[in-house]
């Protein structure tokens, strides 16, 4: 799978996505103030994680910004919150009435160009090792879009650009590892904090033996969880013998294998030896993808199983179609 997205989707403004620290950076309202407003005015009505931590939606962020703006104009806090609620009751408050300062600075107004703008900003601050600013950019961009679009239009292209910078000598190994791990942590977070998964057998995700490039596999895992598929992520360089034993115990719905280089793809040629039942019956479904299969299509003929396609989105759609039919 390459990092080639299709069209961006629309966000759900009511979904609780942001913790209180992110909301503080996005709004400029301190955590103490946010807690005080919730205690005194029941505003905003934050959601809660299983551990009791506050989570806020895009709409919450916009409402907070609106109230902060009215306070800056001279309103008392209680009056500003009351005015907001009056507008909402009258149907006069919409997300279109609010704006983000970063949007105003962006060169174009359409959704895709704004995401591209954020991607360029994210790459620049990561190469400067400014992780706090990078976290702020991700938080602000998440207020405009879905995690799905951030994965495809910010994180994916940024990971690819960081790899290119390293290959060209524009980023050291240390910087490449720092920035990649920063983005990796976000993908893992979305993989474990997505909507409640369906009550079905899981999808196992694993890199081929000797394969350590896991960016596209992490992205696929996060996207699958956003679609409520249960995912077990095994990560880098999984020996086929260990994978076979794991599959025997877990009995997954499907297995997705990723190989980026020829030596890794060569290892996958042998998977039917370790998973003979899957090779004979098609259960679990065994699929694969990766750069080597895109750049050297002859490898698609050498590796048994289902080739998922040349992009993450194509692979996601094909995999989902196959497992839905089984």
ROLOLUM-572779 format. One line per 8 residues: number of its first residue (from 0); their letters; for each residue x, y, z of N, C-alpha, C. Coordinates in nm, 2 decimals, padded with zeros to 4 digits. Example, Ala and Ser with C-alpha at 12.3 -4.5 7.8 and 13.67 -1.06 7.14 Angstrom:
BEGIN
0	as	01.32/-00.57/00.78/01.23/-00.45/00.78/01.32/-00.33/00.78  01.28/-00.22/00.71/01.37/-00.11/00.71/01.29/00.00/00.79
//
This chain:
BEGIN
0	xxxxxxxx	00.08/-00.12/00.00/00.00/00.00/00.00/00.09/00.12/00.00  00.06/00.22/-00.09/00.12/00.34/-00.09/00.04/00.44/-00.02  00.09/00.56/00.02/00.02/00.66/00.09/-00.05/00.75/-00.01  -00.15/00.70/-00.09/-00.22/00.77/-00.19/-00.37/00.78/-00.16  -00.42/00.89/-00.10/-00.56/00.90/-00.06/-00.65/00.93/-00.17  -00.78/00.90/-00.15/-00.88/00.95/-00.24/-00.94/01.08/-00.19  -01.07/01.10/-00.20/-01.13/01.22/-00.15/-01.15/01.22/00.00  -01.14/01.34/00.06/-01.16/01.34/00.21/-01.31/01.33/00.24
8	xxxxxxxx	-01.34/01.28/00.36/-01.47/01.27/00.40/-01.51/01.38/00.50  -01.63/01.39/00.54/-01.68/01.49/00.63/-01.67/01.44/00.78  -01.66/01.54/00.86/-01.64/01.51/01.01/-01.78/01.50/01.08  -01.78/01.43/01.19/-01.90/01.43/01.27/-01.87/01.52/01.39  -01.94/01.63/01.40/-01.91/01.74/01.50/-01.94/01.70/01.64  -02.02/01.59/01.66/-02.06/01.55/01.79/-01.97/01.44/01.85  -01.88/01.39/01.77/-01.80/01.28/01.82/-01.69/01.33/01.92  -01.68/01.27/02.04/-01.58/01.31/02.14/-01.45/01.26/02.10
16	xxxxxxxx	-01.36/01.35/02.07/-01.22/01.32/02.02/-01.11/01.37/02.10  -01.13/01.49/02.17/-01.01/01.56/02.22/-01.01/01.55/02.38  -00.89/01.53/02.43/-00.88/01.54/02.58/-00.86/01.68/02.62  -00.86/01.71/02.75/-00.87/01.85/02.80/-00.74/01.92/02.76  -00.63/01.85/02.76/-00.50/01.92/02.72/-00.50/01.97/02.58  -00.55/01.89/02.49/-00.56/01.93/02.35/-00.66/02.05/02.34  -00.77/02.04/02.41/-00.87/02.15/02.40/-00.81/02.28/02.45  -00.73/02.27/02.56/-00.66/02.39/02.61/-00.57/02.46/02.50
24	xxxxxxxx	-00.50/02.37/02.43/-00.41/02.43/02.33/-00.49/02.48/02.21  -00.61/02.42/02.18/-00.69/02.46/02.07/-00.76/02.59/02.09  -00.80/02.61/02.22/-00.89/02.73/02.25/-00.81/02.84/02.33  -00.70/02.81/02.39/-00.64/02.90/02.48/-00.70/02.92/02.61  -00.80/02.83/02.65/-00.87/02.83/02.77/-00.80/02.73/02.86  -00.76/02.77/02.98/-00.68/02.68/03.07/-00.77/02.57/03.12  -00.70/02.46/03.16/-00.77/02.34/03.21/-00.85/02.37/03.33  -00.79/02.46/03.42/-00.86/02.50/03.54/-00.99/02.57/03.51
32	xxxxxxxx	-00.99/02.66/03.41/-01.11/02.73/03.37/-01.21/02.64/03.31  -01.17/02.54/03.22/-01.26/02.45/03.16/-01.33/02.37/03.27  -01.26/02.33/03.37/-01.32/02.25/03.48/-01.41/02.34/03.56  -01.37/02.46/03.58/-01.46/02.56/03.66/-01.59/02.58/03.59  -01.58/02.60/03.46/-01.70/02.63/03.38/-01.80/02.51/03.38  -01.74/02.39/03.37/-01.82/02.27/03.38/-01.89/02.26/03.51  -01.82/02.29/03.62/-01.87/02.28/03.75/-01.98/02.38/03.78  -01.95/02.51/03.74/-02.04/02.62/03.77/-02.16/02.63/03.67
40	xxxxxxxx	-02.13/02.61/03.55/-02.24/02.63/03.44/-02.28/02.51/03.37  -02.22/02.39/03.40/-02.25/02.27/03.33/-02.22/02.29/03.18  -02.11/02.36/03.15/-02.07/02.40/03.02/-01.92/02.38/03.00  -01.87/02.31/02.89/-01.96/02.23/02.81/-01.98/02.10/02.87  -02.08/02.02/02.82/-02.10/01.89/02.88/-02.01/01.79/02.81  -01.89/01.78/02.87/-01.79/01.69/02.82/-01.83/01.54/02.84  -01.78/01.46/02.74/-01.79/01.32/02.76/-01.68/01.27/02.85  -01.68/01.14/02.87/-01.58/01.08/02.96/-01.53/00.95/02.90
48	xxxxxxxx	-01.40/00.93/02.92/-01.34/00.80/02.89/-01.38/00.70/02.99  -01.35/00.57/02.97/-01.37/00.47/03.07/-01.30/00.50/03.20  -01.19/00.57/03.19/-01.12/00.60/03.31/-01.16/00.73/03.37  -01.27/00.80/03.32/-01.32/00.92/03.38/-01.26/01.05/03.33  -01.17/01.04/03.23/-01.11/01.16/03.18/-01.20/01.23/03.08  -01.20/01.37/03.08/-01.29/01.44/02.99/-01.25/01.43/02.85  -01.35/01.42/02.76/-01.33/01.42/02.62/-01.43/01.52/02.55  -01.38/01.60/02.46/-01.46/01.70/02.40/-01.48/01.68/02.25
56	xxxxxxxx	-01.59/01.72/02.19/-01.62/01.71/02.05/-01.58/01.84/01.98  -01.58/01.83/01.84/-01.55/01.95/01.76/-01.65/02.06/01.80  -01.78/02.02/01.81/-01.88/02.13/01.85/-01.84/02.19/01.98  -01.80/02.11/02.08/-01.76/02.17/02.21/-01.65/02.27/02.19  -01.55/02.24/02.11/-01.44/02.33/02.08/-01.49/02.46/02.02  -01.58/02.45/01.92/-01.63/02.57/01.86/-01.72/02.65/01.96  -01.79/02.59/02.04/-01.87/02.66/02.14/-01.78/02.73/02.24  -01.68/02.67/02.28/-01.58/02.73/02.37/-01.52/02.85/02.31
64	xxxxxxxx	-01.48/02.84/02.18/-01.42/02.95/02.11/-01.52/03.07/02.10  -01.65/03.04/02.08/-01.75/03.14/02.07/-01.77/03.21/02.20  -01.77/03.14/02.31/-01.79/03.20/02.44/-01.67/03.28/02.47  -01.55/03.23/02.44/-01.43/03.31/02.47/-01.43/03.44/02.39  -01.48/03.44/02.27/-01.48/03.56/02.19/-01.58/03.66/02.25  -01.69/03.62/02.31/-01.79/03.71/02.37/-01.73/03.77/02.50  -01.66/03.69/02.57/-01.59/03.74/02.69/-01.49/03.84/02.66  -01.41/03.82/02.55/-01.32/03.92/02.51/-01.38/04.05/02.46
72	xxxxxxxx	-01.51/04.04/02.42/-01.58/04.16/02.38/-01.64/04.24/02.50  -01.63/04.17/02.62/-01.68/04.24/02.74/-01.79/04.17/02.82  -01.85/04.06/02.77/-01.95/03.99/02.84/-01.90/03.92/02.96  -01.98/03.90/03.06/-01.95/03.81/03.17/-01.96/03.67/03.12  -01.89/03.58/03.19/-01.89/03.44/03.15/-02.03/03.38/03.14  -02.11/03.40/03.25/-02.24/03.35/03.26/-02.33/03.40/03.15  -02.31/03.53/03.12/-02.39/03.59/03.01/-02.35/03.54/02.87  -02.22/03.51/02.85/-02.18/03.46/02.72/-02.23/03.32/02.70
80	xxxxxxxx	-02.23/03.24/02.81/-02.28/03.10/02.80/-02.43/03.10/02.77  -02.50/03.19/02.84/-02.65/03.20/02.83/-02.68/03.25/02.68  -02.60/03.34/02.63/-02.62/03.39/02.49/-02.60/03.28/02.39  -02.50/03.20/02.42/-02.48/03.08/02.33/-02.59/02.99/02.33  -02.64/02.96/02.45/-02.75/02.86/02.46/-02.88/02.92/02.40  -02.90/03.05/02.41/-03.01/03.11/02.34/-03.00/03.10/02.19  -02.88/03.12/02.14/-02.86/03.10/01.99/-02.89/02.96/01.95  -02.84/02.87/02.03/-02.86/02.72/01.99/-03.01/02.69/02.00
88	xxxxxxxx	-03.08/02.74/02.10/-03.22/02.71/02.11/-03.30/02.77/01.99  -03.25/02.88/01.94/-03.32/02.95/01.83/-03.27/02.90/01.70  -03.17/02.80/01.70/-03.12/02.75/01.58/-03.03/02.84/01.50  -02.97/02.94/01.57/-02.89/03.04/01.51/-02.74/03.01/01.52  -02.70/02.91/01.60/-02.56/02.88/01.61/-02.53/02.76/01.53  -02.43/02.77/01.44/-02.39/02.66/01.36/-02.23/02.67/01.36  -02.17/02.56/01.33/-02.03/02.55/01.32/-01.97/02.65/01.21  -02.06/02.68/01.11/-02.02/02.77/01.01/-02.00/02.91/01.06
96	xxxxxxxx	-02.06/02.94/01.17/-02.05/03.08/01.23/-01.91/03.10/01.30  -01.84/02.99/01.32/-01.71/03.00/01.39/-01.60/02.99/01.30  -01.48/03.02/01.34/-01.36/03.01/01.25/-01.24/02.98/01.33  -01.14/02.92/01.27/-01.01/02.89/01.33/-00.91/02.99/01.28  -00.82/03.04/01.36/-00.72/03.14/01.32/-00.64/03.07/01.21  -00.61/02.95/01.22/-00.52/02.88/01.13/-00.58/02.87/00.99  -00.72/02.86/00.98/-00.79/02.86/00.85/-00.77/02.99/00.78  -00.78/03.10/00.86/-00.77/03.23/00.80/-00.63/03.25/00.74
104	xxxxxxxx	-00.53/03.19/00.80/-00.40/03.20/00.75/-00.37/03.11/00.63  -00.46/03.01/00.61/-00.43/02.91/00.51/-00.45/02.97/00.37  -00.38/02.92/00.26/-00.39/02.99/00.13/-00.52/02.96/00.06  -00.59/02.86/00.09/-00.72/02.83/00.02/-00.82/02.79/00.12  -00.95/02.80/00.08/-01.06/02.78/00.17/-01.11/02.64/00.16  -01.09/02.56/00.06/-01.15/02.43/00.05/-01.08/02.33/00.14  -01.16/02.23/00.17/-01.12/02.13/00.27/-00.98/02.07/00.24  -00.97/02.02/00.12/-00.85/01.95/00.09/-00.72/02.04/00.09
112	xxxxxxxx	-00.73/02.16/00.05/-00.62/02.25/00.05/-00.58/02.29/00.19  -00.68/02.30/00.28/-00.65/02.33/00.42/-00.58/02.21/00.48  -00.62/02.09/00.45/-00.55/01.97/00.51/-00.40/01.97/00.45  -00.39/02.01/00.33/-00.25/02.01/00.27/-00.17/02.12/00.34  -00.23/02.23/00.37/-00.16/02.34/00.44/-00.11/02.29/00.58  -00.20/02.22/00.65/-00.17/02.17/00.78/-00.06/02.06/00.77  -00.06/01.98/00.66/00.04/01.88/00.64/00.18/01.94/00.62  00.18/02.05/00.55/00.31/02.12/00.53/00.36/02.18/00.66
120	xxxxxxxx	00.27/02.24/00.74/00.31/02.29/00.87/00.36/02.18/00.96  00.29/02.07/00.96/00.32/01.96/01.05/00.46/01.91/01.01  00.49/01.89/00.89/00.62/01.84/00.84/00.73/01.94/00.89  00.71/02.07/00.87/00.81/02.17/00.91/00.84/02.16/01.06  00.74/02.16/01.14/00.77/02.16/01.29/00.83/02.03/01.33  00.79/01.92/01.27/00.85/01.79/01.31/01.00/01.79/01.28  01.04/01.84/01.16/01.18/01.84/01.12/01.26/01.94/01.21  01.18/02.03/01.27/01.25/02.12/01.37/01.24/02.07/01.51
128	xxxxxxxx	01.19/01.95/01.53/01.18/01.87/01.65/01.09/01.94/01.75  00.99/02.02/01.71/00.90/02.09/01.79/00.77/02.00/01.81  00.78/01.91/01.90/00.66/01.81/01.92/00.54/01.88/01.98  00.56/01.98/02.06/00.45/02.05/02.12/00.37/02.12/02.01  00.44/02.19/01.92/00.37/02.26/01.81/00.30/02.15/01.72  00.37/02.04/01.70/00.31/01.94/01.61/00.18/01.88/01.67  00.18/01.87/01.80/00.06/01.82/01.87/-00.05/01.92/01.86  -00.02/02.05/01.86/-00.12/02.16/01.85/-00.17/02.16/01.71
136	xxxxxxxx	-00.09/02.14/01.61/-00.13/02.13/01.47/-00.23/02.02/01.45  -00.20/01.90/01.50/-00.29/01.78/01.49/-00.42/01.81/01.56  -00.41/01.88/01.67/-00.54/01.91/01.74/-00.63/02.00/01.67  -00.57/02.11/01.61/-00.64/02.21/01.54/-00.70/02.14/01.41  -00.62/02.06/01.34/-00.67/02.00/01.22/-00.78/01.90/01.24  -00.77/01.84/01.36/-00.88/01.74/01.39/-01.01/01.81/01.42  -01.01/01.94/01.45/-01.13/02.02/01.47/-01.20/02.04/01.34  -01.13/02.03/01.23/-01.18/02.05/01.10/-01.22/01.93/01.02
144	xxxxxxxx	-01.17/01.82/01.06/-01.18/01.70/00.98/-01.19/01.57/01.07  -01.20/01.46/01.00/-01.21/01.33/01.07/-01.07/01.27/01.10  -01.06/01.19/01.20/-00.94/01.11/01.21/-00.90/01.04/01.08  -01.00/00.99/01.01/-00.97/00.92/00.88/-00.89/01.01/00.79  -00.94/01.14/00.77/-00.87/01.23/00.68/-00.73/01.27/00.73  -00.72/01.28/00.86/-00.59/01.32/00.92/-00.49/01.20/00.89  -00.54/01.08/00.90/-00.45/00.97/00.88/-00.40/00.97/00.73  -00.49/01.00/00.64/-00.46/00.99/00.50/-00.40/01.11/00.44
152	xxxxxxxx	-00.43/01.23/00.49/-00.39/01.35/00.43/-00.28/01.43/00.51  -00.27/01.39/00.64/-00.16/01.46/00.72/-00.05/01.36/00.76  -00.09/01.25/00.83/00.00/01.16/00.88/00.07/01.08/00.77  -00.01/01.02/00.68/00.05/00.95/00.58/00.15/01.02/00.49  00.11/01.14/00.43/00.21/01.21/00.35/00.33/01.26/00.44  00.30/01.30/00.56/00.41/01.35/00.65/00.52/01.24/00.67  00.47/01.12/00.70/00.56/01.00/00.72/00.64/00.98/00.59  00.58/00.98/00.48/00.65/00.96/00.35/00.75/01.07/00.33
160	xxxxxxxx	00.71/01.20/00.36/00.81/01.31/00.34/00.93/01.30/00.43  00.90/01.26/00.56/01.01/01.24/00.65/01.11/01.14/00.60  01.06/01.03/00.55/01.14/00.92/00.49/01.22/00.98/00.38  01.16/01.06/00.29/01.23/01.12/00.18/01.34/01.21/00.23  01.31/01.29/00.33/01.41/01.38/00.39/01.53/01.31/00.44  01.51/01.19/00.51/01.62/01.11/00.56/01.70/01.06/00.44  01.64/01.01/00.34/01.71/00.95/00.22/01.79/01.05/00.15  01.75/01.18/00.15/01.82/01.29/00.09/01.92/01.35/00.18
168	xxxxxxxx	01.93/01.30/00.30/02.03/01.36/00.39/01.98/01.49/00.46  01.85/01.52/00.45/01.80/01.64/00.50/01.75/01.63/00.65  01.75/01.50/00.69/01.71/01.47/00.83/01.79/01.36/00.88  01.84/01.37/01.00/01.93/01.27/01.06/01.84/01.15/01.10  01.91/01.04/01.13/01.84/00.92/01.17/01.77/00.95/01.30  01.83/01.02/01.39/01.76/01.06/01.52/01.63/01.13/01.50  01.64/01.23/01.41/01.52/01.31/01.38/01.41/01.23/01.31  01.45/01.14/01.22/01.36/01.05/01.15/01.29/00.96/01.25
176	xxxxxxxx	01.37/00.90/01.35/01.31/00.82/01.45/01.21/00.89/01.54  01.26/01.01/01.58/01.18/01.09/01.67/01.04/01.13/01.61  01.04/01.17/01.49/00.92/01.22/01.43/00.83/01.10/01.39  00.89/00.99/01.34/00.81/00.88/01.30/00.74/00.82/01.43  00.82/00.81/01.54/00.76/00.76/01.66/00.65/00.85/01.71  00.66/00.98/01.70/00.55/01.07/01.73/00.43/01.04/01.66  00.44/01.02/01.53/00.32/00.99/01.45/00.27/00.85/01.47  00.36/00.76/01.49/00.32/00.62/01.53/00.24/00.62/01.65
184	xxxxxxxx	00.27/00.69/01.75/00.19/00.70/01.88/00.05/00.74/01.85  00.03/00.84/01.76/-00.10/00.89/01.73/-00.18/00.78/01.66  -00.12/00.71/01.57/-00.19/00.61/01.50/-00.23/00.49/01.60  -00.14/00.46/01.69/-00.17/00.35/01.79/-00.29/00.40/01.88  -00.29/00.53/01.91/-00.39/00.58/02.00/-00.53/00.57/01.93  -00.54/00.60/01.80/-00.66/00.59/01.73/-00.70/00.44/01.71  -00.60/00.36/01.71/-00.63/00.22/01.69/-00.70/00.16/01.81  -00.66/00.21/01.93/-00.72/00.15/02.05/-00.83/00.23/02.11
192	xxxxxxxx	-00.85/00.36/02.05/-00.96/00.44/02.11/-01.07/00.47/02.01  -01.08/00.39/01.91/-01.19/00.41/01.81/-01.32/00.37/01.86  -01.43/00.38/01.78/-01.56/00.34/01.83/-01.56/00.20/01.87  -01.66/00.16/01.95/-01.67/00.02/02.00/-01.67/-00.08/01.88  -01.58/-00.18/01.88/-01.57/-00.27/01.77/-01.69/-00.36/01.76  -01.72/-00.41/01.64/-01.82/-00.51/01.62/-01.79/-00.64/01.69  -01.89/-00.71/01.72/-01.87/-00.84/01.79/-01.84/-00.95/01.69  -01.72/-00.94/01.63/-01.67/-01.04/01.53/-01.53/-01.08/01.56
200	xxxxxxxx	-01.49/-01.18/01.49/-01.35/-01.22/01.50/-01.26/-01.11/01.45  -01.14/-01.10/01.50/-01.05/-00.98/01.47/-00.98/-01.00/01.34  -00.92/-00.89/01.30/-00.83/-00.88/01.18/-00.69/-00.87/01.24  -00.60/-00.96/01.20/-00.47/-00.96/01.25/-00.38/-00.88/01.15  -00.30/-00.79/01.19/-00.21/-00.71/01.11/-00.07/-00.74/01.15  00.01/-00.77/01.05/00.15/-00.80/01.08/00.24/-00.77/00.96  00.36/-00.72/01.00/00.47/-00.70/00.89/00.53/-00.84/00.86  00.57/-00.85/00.74/00.65/-00.97/00.70/00.77/-00.99/00.78
208	xxxxxxxx	00.82/-01.11/00.79/00.95/-01.13/00.86/01.06/-01.04/00.80  01.14/-00.98/00.88/01.25/-00.89/00.84/01.19/-00.75/00.79  01.06/-00.73/00.81/01.01/-00.60/00.76/00.98/-00.51/00.88  01.05/-00.39/00.88/01.03/-00.30/00.99/00.96/-00.17/00.95  00.92/-00.16/00.83/00.85/-00.04/00.78/00.70/-00.07/00.81  00.64/-00.01/00.91/00.51/-00.04/00.95/00.41/00.08/00.94  00.45/00.19/00.88/00.36/00.30/00.87/00.23/00.28/00.81  00.23/00.21/00.69/00.11/00.19/00.62/00.02/00.09/00.69
216	xxxxxxxx	00.08/-00.01/00.76/00.00/-00.10/00.84/-00.06/-00.04/00.96  00.01/00.05/01.02/-00.05/00.13/01.13/-00.17/00.21/01.08  -00.15/00.28/00.97/-00.26/00.36/00.91/-00.38/00.27/00.88  -00.36/00.15/00.82/-00.47/00.06/00.79/-00.54/00.02/00.92  -00.46/-00.01/01.02/-00.52/-00.06/01.15/-00.61/00.05/01.21  -00.56/00.17/01.21/-00.64/00.28/01.26/-00.77/00.31/01.18  -00.76/00.30/01.05/-00.88/00.32/00.97/-00.98/00.20/00.99  -00.93/00.08/01.00/-01.02/-00.03/01.03/-01.10/-00.01/01.16
224	xxxxxxxx	-01.02/00.03/01.26/-01.09/00.06/01.39/-01.19/00.17/01.38  -01.16/00.27/01.30/-01.26/00.38/01.28/-01.39/00.32/01.22  -01.38/00.21/01.15/-01.50/00.15/01.09/-01.55/00.04/01.17  -01.50/00.03/01.30/-01.55/-00.06/01.40/-01.51/-00.21/01.38  -01.41/-00.23/01.30/-01.36/-00.37/01.29/-01.26/-00.40/01.40  -01.27/-00.51/01.47/-01.18/-00.54/01.58/-01.04/-00.58/01.51  -00.94/-00.52/01.57/-00.80/-00.53/01.51/-00.71/-00.58/01.62  -00.62/-00.67/01.58/-00.50/-00.71/01.66/-00.38/-00.67/01.58
232	xxxxxxxx	-00.30/-00.58/01.64/-00.18/-00.53/01.57/-00.06/-00.60/01.62  00.01/-00.68/01.54/00.13/-00.75/01.58/00.26/-00.67/01.54  00.25/-00.58/01.44/00.36/-00.49/01.42/00.48/-00.55/01.34  00.60/-00.50/01.37/00.71/-00.53/01.28/00.76/-00.67/01.29  00.82/-00.72/01.17/00.90/-00.84/01.16/00.85/-00.96/01.24  00.73/-01.01/01.20/00.67/-01.12/01.27/00.71/-01.25/01.20  00.78/-01.34/01.26/00.81/-01.47/01.20/00.69/-01.55/01.17  00.69/-01.61/01.05/00.57/-01.69/01.01/00.53/-01.80/01.10
240	xxxxxxxx	00.63/-01.86/01.16/00.60/-01.97/01.26/00.52/-01.91/01.38  00.56/-01.80/01.43/00.49/-01.74/01.54/00.35/-01.69/01.50  00.34/-01.63/01.38/00.22/-01.59/01.32/00.12/-01.70/01.31  00.17/-01.82/01.26/00.08/-01.94/01.25/00.03/-01.99/01.38  00.11/-01.99/01.48/00.07/-02.03/01.62/-00.03/-01.93/01.67  -00.01/-01.80/01.65/-00.10/-01.70/01.70/-00.24/-01.72/01.63  -00.24/-01.74/01.50/-00.36/-01.75/01.42/-00.44/-01.87/01.47  -00.37/-01.98/01.50/-00.43/-02.10/01.54/-00.51/-02.08/01.68
248	xxxxxxxx	-00.45/-01.99/01.76/-00.51/-01.96/01.89/-00.63/-01.86/01.88  -00.61/-01.76/01.80/-00.70/-01.65/01.79/-00.82/-01.68/01.70  -00.79/-01.75/01.59/-00.89/-01.78/01.48/-00.95/-01.65/01.43  -00.86/-01.56/01.37/-00.91/-01.43/01.32/-01.00/-01.45/01.19  -01.06/-01.34/01.16/-01.14/-01.33/01.04/-01.05/-01.32/00.92  -00.94/-01.24/00.93/-00.85/-01.22/00.82/-00.71/-01.18/00.88  -00.61/-01.20/00.79/-00.47/-01.17/00.82/-00.42/-01.07/00.71  -00.37/-00.96/00.75/-00.31/-00.87/00.66/-00.16/-00.86/00.68
256	xxxxxxxx	-00.08/-00.89/00.57/00.07/-00.89/00.58/00.12/-00.78/00.49  00.22/-00.71/00.54/00.28/-00.60/00.46/00.43/-00.63/00.44  00.47/-00.60/00.32/00.61/-00.61/00.28/00.65/-00.49/00.19  00.75/-00.43/00.22/00.79/-00.31/00.14/00.91/-00.34/00.05  00.99/-00.44/00.09/01.11/-00.47/00.01/01.11/-00.62/-00.04  01.20/-00.65/-00.14/01.20/-00.78/-00.20/01.23/-00.89/-00.10  01.32/-00.87/-00.01/01.35/-00.98/00.08/01.24/-01.01/00.17  01.16/-00.91/00.21/01.04/-00.93/00.29/00.93/-01.01/00.21
264	xxxxxxxx	00.91/-00.96/00.09/00.81/-01.03/00.00/00.85/-01.17/-00.02  00.98/-01.20/-00.04/01.02/-01.34/-00.06/00.99/-01.43/00.06  00.99/-01.37/00.18/00.95/-01.45/00.30/00.80/-01.49/00.29  00.72/-01.40/00.24/00.58/-01.42/00.23/00.54/-01.53/00.14  00.63/-01.56/00.04/00.60/-01.67/-00.05/00.57/-01.80/00.03  00.63/-01.82/00.14/00.62/-01.94/00.22/00.50/-01.94/00.32  00.42/-01.84/00.32/00.31/-01.85/00.43/00.22/-01.97/00.42  00.18/-02.02/00.30/00.09/-02.14/00.29/00.15/-02.26/00.37
272	xxxxxxxx	00.29/-02.27/00.37/00.35/-02.38/00.45/00.31/-02.37/00.60  00.30/-02.25/00.65/00.28/-02.23/00.79/00.13/-02.22/00.82  00.05/-02.18/00.72/-00.10/-02.17/00.74/-00.17/-02.25/00.63  -00.15/-02.38/00.64/-00.21/-02.47/00.53/-00.36/-02.47/00.52  -00.42/-02.46/00.64/-00.57/-02.45/00.64/-00.62/-02.33/00.57  -00.56/-02.22/00.60/-00.60/-02.09/00.53/-00.57/-02.10/00.38  -00.46/-02.16/00.34/-00.43/-02.17/00.20/-00.53/-02.26/00.13  -00.58/-02.37/00.20/-00.68/-02.46/00.13/-00.82/-02.41/00.14
280	xxxxxxxx	-00.86/-02.35/00.25/-01.00/-02.32/00.27/-01.03/-02.17/00.25  -00.93/-02.08/00.25/-00.95/-01.94/00.24/-01.00/-01.88/00.38  -00.99/-01.96/00.48/-01.03/-01.91/00.62/-00.91/-01.94/00.72  -00.86/-01.84/00.78/-00.89/-01.70/00.76/-00.84/-01.65/00.62  -00.90/-01.53/00.58/-00.85/-01.47/00.46/-00.71/-01.42/00.49  -00.62/-01.45/00.39/-00.48/-01.40/00.40/-00.46/-01.30/00.29  -00.43/-01.18/00.32/-00.41/-01.08/00.22/-00.27/-01.01/00.24  -00.23/-00.93/00.15/-00.10/-00.87/00.16/-00.10/-00.74/00.07
288	xxxxxxxx	00.00/-00.65/00.10/00.02/-00.53/00.03/00.16/-00.48/00.06  00.19/-00.37/00.00/00.32/-00.31/00.02/00.39/-00.25/-00.10  00.49/-00.17/-00.08/00.55/-00.09/-00.20/00.61/-00.19/-00.30  00.67/-00.30/-00.26/00.73/-00.38/-00.36/00.63/-00.44/-00.45  00.51/-00.47/-00.41/00.41/-00.52/-00.50/00.36/-00.42/-00.60  00.37/-00.29/-00.56/00.33/-00.18/-00.65/00.43/-00.15/-00.76  00.56/-00.15/-00.71/00.67/-00.12/-00.80/00.72/-00.23/-00.88  00.70/-00.36/-00.83/00.73/-00.48/-00.91/00.61/-00.57/-00.91
296	xxxxxxxx	00.52/-00.55/-01.00/00.39/-00.63/-01.00/00.41/-00.78/-01.01  00.53/-00.82/-01.06/00.55/-00.97/-01.07/00.55/-01.04/-00.93  00.57/-00.96/-00.83/00.56/-01.02/-00.69/00.42/-01.05/-00.66  00.32/-00.99/-00.72/00.18/-01.02/-00.69/00.15/-01.17/-00.74  00.23/-01.21/-00.84/00.21/-01.35/-00.89/00.28/-01.45/-00.81  00.38/-01.41/-00.73/00.47/-01.50/-00.66/00.41/-01.53/-00.52  00.34/-01.43/-00.46/00.29/-01.44/-00.32/00.15/-01.49/-00.33  00.11/-01.60/-00.27/-00.03/-01.65/-00.26/-00.11/-01.55/-00.18
304	xxxxxxxx	-00.24/-01.56/-00.19/-00.33/-01.48/-00.11/-00.39/-01.37/-00.20  -00.45/-01.27/-00.13/-00.52/-01.16/-00.19/-00.44/-01.03/-00.19  -00.41/-00.98/-00.30/-00.34/-00.85/-00.31/-00.44/-00.74/-00.29  -00.42/-00.65/-00.19/-00.52/-00.55/-00.15/-00.52/-00.43/-00.24  -00.41/-00.41/-00.32/-00.41/-00.29/-00.40/-00.30/-00.19/-00.37  -00.29/-00.09/-00.45/-00.18/00.00/-00.45/-00.19/00.12/-00.36  -00.30/00.14/-00.29/-00.32/00.25/-00.19/-00.39/00.20/-00.07  -00.37/00.27/00.04/-00.43/00.23/00.17/-00.59/00.23/00.15
312	xxxxxxxx	-00.64/00.33/00.09/-00.79/00.34/00.08/-00.84/00.22/-00.01  -00.77/00.19/-00.12/-00.81/00.08/-00.20/-00.80/-00.05/-00.12  -00.70/-00.07/-00.04/-00.68/-00.19/00.04/-00.79/-00.20/00.14  -00.82/-00.08/00.20/-00.93/-00.08/00.31/-01.06/-00.12/00.25  -01.10/-00.06/00.13/-01.22/-00.10/00.07/-01.23/-00.24/00.02  -01.12/-00.29/-00.03/-01.12/-00.43/-00.08/-01.13/-00.53/00.03  -01.05/-00.50/00.14/-01.06/-00.59/00.25/-01.19/-00.59/00.32  -01.25/-00.48/00.33/-01.38/-00.47/00.40/-01.49/-00.54/00.31
320	xxxxxx	-01.48/-00.53/00.18/-01.57/-00.59/00.09/-01.56/-00.75/00.11  -01.44/-00.79/00.11/-01.42/-00.94/00.12/-01.46/-01.00/00.25  -01.43/-00.93/00.36/-01.47/-00.98/00.49/-01.62/-00.97/00.52  -01.68/-00.87/00.46/-01.82/-00.85/00.47/-01.90/-00.97/00.40  -01.84/-01.02/00.29/-01.90/-01.12/00.22/-01.88/-01.26/00.28  -01.79/-01.27/00.37/-01.75/-01.40/00.43/-01.82/-01.42/00.57
//
